[in-house]
Amino acid sequence: MKQDNILILDLGSSDNTTIARWIRDLGVYSEIHPHDITAQNINSLKTVKGIILNGGKNNIVDGEAIDVLDEIYDLGIPVISVKHASTKASKTFPAWPTTEEETKALLKEFVFDTCKAEANWNMKNFIEDQVAKVRDQIGDKKVLLALSGGVDSSVVAALLIKAIGKQLVCVHVNHGLMRKNESEGVIAMFEKDLEENLIYVDASERFLGKLKGVSEPEEKRKIIGIEFIRVFEEEARKLEGIDFLAQGTIYPDIVESGTKTHKVVKSHHNVGGLPEDLQFELVEPLYQLFKDEVRACGVELGLPHDMVYRQPFPGPGLGVRCLGEIEPERLEAVRESDAILREEFAKAGLDKTVWQYFTVVPNFKSVGVRNNERTYEYPVIIRAVNTIDAMTASVEQIDWPILLKITDRIINEVKNVNRVCYDLSPKPGGTIEWE
């Protein structure tokens, strides 16, 4: 990368991504690395202008790690310490500010005055760098892209088309866990807008068969991830000459999937679920970007507004919204209730103001009444949140009449459902998805 870089070395803190985002908001690139990165690794990055040591209450630094830090101090690159409790750092650096405003001011002073970094982090420069990098990696080979129709894979497709054109082969896999009419919409949208070959694979029975009897969320995610790769391998063998697999991996996927100093929140199918005997070399041009930056990249690439700003949809699809074992009647209840929610949000204009909204159906029932008779059916849980980078999220305050209308429709139109609940949990404590 040509952009200047401020490294954040994770010494056990939970706010690494917050600091990285604040620095990127200044127009300077920042990324997170484990505490035991070597001086040689740092030098290989070439554009590092400054280093931030970020600790916390559960600071993992010990004598061995301090020896590694000695090498970093010798690089001659400016270093600042955040919430770092070790004796060595506390003697070297002043006390850290206690308010967000003071912290941002100190970071700005460190980045520009101390490190002399340039505000050259923007999507135009990022795209230029990635196009050059992709062309260098791919050469004259072909790339297979899993095109779900979501924001991440759509932006990857646009970037790869810019970089390698007809060397890209797009494959849309219907794993049986798509939203209502999702696959049909993806095919129609990309045939028209991207003018690229799009192969449709209906693997619904295959995926659902593999998931039968599986209830643990991490296991479900990994099964789905592995099956995706297997489907792509089979399609690649049919096409011949496919050496690369492109993925829409973004930075929160990597952070939440765990690092040496950051515990796993959940494995993302494109990070934690890849098989060890993968037959492709990966192409992941968005792995440095937070979700809002992915959207900005899509806009810069000229993708349609509706495509770029559609709400996120997880790789495992409705598989992580049909909680526990994926049963046909509950899966259908998720699909139908989600369609009603999206329709009513669009009517109310909420699709333009709410970042992500969906329904969840848990694997338990409750007593209800329908047509003056007792029912024993499932609840539907509505989730609607706003966020900037998917690392934290606030709950959208939906007007009561809108919620009542959605509730009435779901109870009366969706089979096997007799209750509707609204999830009021921010992130943290809950994640955006339930699984």
N, C-alpha and C positions, 0 to 999 in steps of 0.2 A: 504493500500500500504506500501511496505517496503522502497520505495524510499524516500529520503529527499524531503521536500516540501518548496518552498518559496511562500507565499501567496501574492497576489496583491489585495489590498482592493480598490475598485472602488469608488472614490469620485467625479465622473463626468467627467473623462477624456475620450478621444477618442483613446488613444494609449495603452490601457491595453494589447491588444493582441501582440503588437510589443514588449513590455517589457517582456511579458511571453515567446515569441519566443526566444528573446535574451538569457534569462536565460536557457531555454531548450537546446539551442545551446551549452551551457557550459556543458551539460550533467547532469543538475539538473532540477528536475521536478518543474513546477510552474503552479499555477492555479489562476483564478480570482474569487473573492467573493464580494458581496455587502458591502457597507461601514458599515452597522449596524449589521454585524455578531457579535455574542456574544463571550465572552471569553470562555464560556462553549463549544460552537461549535468549536472553534479553538483547544481547548484541546482535543476534541474528534477525531480530525484528526491525533493526536499522533506523526506524523513525521515532524511537522512544525519547520523549523530551523530559519526562518526569515520572516518579514512582511514588505511589501512595501505599503505605502499610496500614491495613485496616484490621484492627483487632476488635475486642469486645469483652463482655463479661466472661465468656467461655474461651478466652484466648488460648490457642493451642501451641503457642510458641514455647519451645523448650531449648535446652542447650544446643542440640543438634541444629535446630532451625536458626538459632542466632548465628551459628557458624556460617550458614548459607547467606544470612543477611550481611555478614562481614564482606563477602564478595561483592554484594550489591553496592555497599557504600563506596567500595574502591573503584566503581565504574566512572565516577565523576558526574553522574546524572543526579539532578536535584531530587531529594527524598523528603517526604513529609509523613508524619505518623498520625493516624486517626484512632483515638480510643485504644491506644496501644499500651498495655500494662507492664511490659517488660522493663527491667531496671535500665538496660542500655538505652532504649528508646526514650524513656521518660526523662533521662538526663540530657538527651540530645535535642528534644523538641519541646516547645512551649505547650501549655495547656490548650486543649481543643475547645472551640466555642460550644455553648450549650443550646443556642437557638438555631433554627434552620436558616434564618436570614444571615446571621453572623457566619455560619458554616459556608454558605454559598459565597459570601464576600471573601472569605479566606481562600476558598478553592479558586476563585477567579484571580485573586492576587498571585497565588502559587502558580497557576497555569500560565498566565500571561506575563507577569512581572519576573517571577523566579525562573520558570522553565522556558520563557520566550517562545511559547508555542503559537502557531498561527491558527486562526479560525478557518480552517480549510476542510472541515468535515461537512459535506453536503451530498445530496443524492446524485448530482451531476458528476462530481468527482468519483463517487462510489461506483457508479455505473461504468464509467470509463475504465476504472481499475479492474472491475470484475469482468468486463468484456475482454480485456487484454489477458487476464488470468485464465479465463475459460478457454480462449483460443489457444493459449500456450499449453494448457492441460490436455485439451481434446485433440488438437491437430486436425487430421482429416477423418477421424473416427466418428461413429454415431453415438448418440445419447438417447437413452430411454427415460422418459419422464412420467411419473405417476401423477396424472392430472385429475385431481378430485373436483376441481372447479372452485375450491376455496381460494381465499386471498393469497396465501403463501405459494401454492402451486401455480396459480395464475400468473403471479409476478415472476416466478422462476421461468415459466414458459416464455413470457415476453422478453425477459433478459436473454435467455438462451437463443431465442429467434434472432434477436439483435446481434448476438455474438456468432452463431454458427448456422443460422437459417435452416435449410432443408436437412441438415445433419441431425435435427431433433425429431424424434418419434414420440408422440404423445399417446399414452394408454390410460383410458378411464376404466377402472374396475368397479363394478357394482358388487359390493360385498354383502348385500342384503341388509345393510345397516344405514342406508341412505335416508335422507328426509323424503317426504312425499314429492314425487315427480322430479327429484333431484337429478338423476342420471339423464333423463330426457332434456332437462334444461341445460345441463353441461354440454351435451352433444350439440344442441341447437346453437348455444352461445359461441362455442369455440370453432365450429365449422364456419360460422359467419364472420366472426371478429378476428380470429387468428389465422385463418386460411391455411391451417396445417393438417397433416394427416392425423386423424384421431381414431384409434382402435378401441372399440367397445368390447369389454369382457364381462359377461354375466357369470359371476362366481358365487352367487348367493348361497346355493345349497352347499357348496364346498366350505365356505366360511362358517355358516351356521352349524354344519355338521361337526367341524373342529371345535366349536365353542359349546357344544351340547354337554351339559353337566358341569361346566366351569363357572364358578361364582366369584372367585377372588379377582379383584380389579387388576392387579399387576399381571396376573397370569392371562387374563383376557387381552390386555393391551399387547403383551408379548406374542400371543398366538396370532393376533390380527397382524402385527408387524411382520412376523415370519412368513405368514401366508401371502402377504402382499409381495414380499421378495420372491417367493416361489412362483407366484403368478407371473411376475415380471421376467424371471429367468426363462419360464416356458415361452412367453411371448418373444423374448430375445432370440431363443433358439429357432423359432419360426421365421424371424426376420433376417437372421444372420448378420454378423458384423457389428453386433452391439457390445461395446466394451465398457460403457459407462452408464451409471444410474444416477439421475438427478433427483434431488429431494428438496422439499421446502422447509428444511430445518432452519429455525430462527433462534436467536440468543436465549430467550426464556426456556426453550426446549432443553438446551444444554445445561443451563443453570439449575432448572428444576429436576433434571435427571441425576444430579449429584456430581460432586467433584471430591477431591481429596479432603477439602476442608468445608464442604457444604453437603449436608445430608440430603438423601433423595426425598423429594416431595412426591413425585410420581414419575415413572418411566414413560417417556414419550416414545411412540411406536417407531419413530425414525432415529432414536438415540439408544434407548434401552432394549429394543426388541430385535435388533439386527442379528442374523445368524452368524456364527463364527466362520462358516465356509462360504461367505458371500462371494459370488462369482464376478461382481462388477467392481470397478473403481468408482467411488462416490464423487458426485459433483454437487456441492452445496453452497451456491453463491450468496445465499441470504443469511448464513449462520452468524454473521456479526450484527444483525439488525434486530431491534425491538419491533413489536408489532406496528406501532405508529410509523416507524421508519420504513417498514415494508410497504405500507400504504403510500407513503411519500415517494418511494421508489417506483411504485406502480403508476402514480400520476406523472412522474418524470418520464416514464417509458411510454406514456400516451394511452394507457388502458382506459376503458370507459369508466366513468365515475361509479356507476352501479356495481361494476365488477370489483373495483378497488375497495369500496366502502361497504360491501356486504358483510354481514356479521360472521365471525369465525365459526368454523365447524371442525371439530376434532378429527384426526385421522381415524380413530376407531369408530367414528360416527355415533349412531344411536346405541352402539354397544356399551358405551359408558354412561348412557342415560336410561337404559333398561337395567336397573341395579340388580346385582347378583347374577344368577343364571339367566341367560337370554331365552325367554319363553315366548312362543309365537303370539299369544294373546296380549302380553304386556308390551312386546315390541310394536305391535300394531297400535296399541293405545298411545305409546310415545309418538309414533309417526303421525297419527291423526290429531292428537292434541297439539302437537307442535305446529301443524299446518293451520289449525284454528288460531293459535296464538300469533303466528306470523301475519295471518290475514287481518286480525283485529288491530295489531300494532301498526300495520301499514295504513289502515283506515284512520287511525287516530294520529298519524304522523310520528309515532314513536320509533318507527324504523329508522328515522333520520337523526334521532337524539339519543337512543339507547345503544350502547356498544355491542352487547350480546344478550340474547334472550332465548329461552328454550324451555322445554318441559322435561320432567323426570318422572318415571314411574317406578316406585320401590317394590320390593318383593314381599309385601305383606298386605293384608286386606283388613277392612273394617266394616262394621254393620251400618247399613243405610236403609232408605225407604224409596221404592219406586212403584208407582201405580198402587199405592196403599199396601204394598207387600214388602216384606223384609228382603234386603239384598246383602250380600257379603262380597264386596268388590274392592278394587284397588283405588288408591288416591293418585291424583296427578299433582306434582309439585311444579310451580312456575318459578323460574329463575330469571331475573333481569338486572344486569349490572352495568356500570360505567367504569372505565379505566383508561389509562394512557398507554401502559406498557404490559398489561396482563400480570404484573408482579403484585400489584395491590388492586383492589376493586371496591367500589361503593355500591350499595343497593339503590336501584331506581325507585323513586316514590311515585307509583302509578296512581292516577286518580281513581277513586273508589268506583264510580259508574263504569269505567272501562274494565276493571277487574271483575265486577259483577256480571257484565255482559259476557266476558270470556269464560267465567265460571259456568254460567247458564248454558252456553253453547257446548262446552266440554262435557258437562254432566248429561246433557240431552242427546248429544251427537256421537259420543265416543263409547264404544262397547266396553263392558267390564269395568266401568269407572263410576264411583258414587261420591267422591270428594275432590275438592281442589284446594290446595294450600299455596301460600306465597312465602318463598324463602327470604328471610330478612338478614341473612348472615353475610357480613362483609368478608373480604379477603385481605389479610388474615382475620379471624380464625378459619373459615371454610375456604377451600379452593373454589375457583369459578365453576368447574365441573364437579359433579358429585363423586365421580370415580376417576 
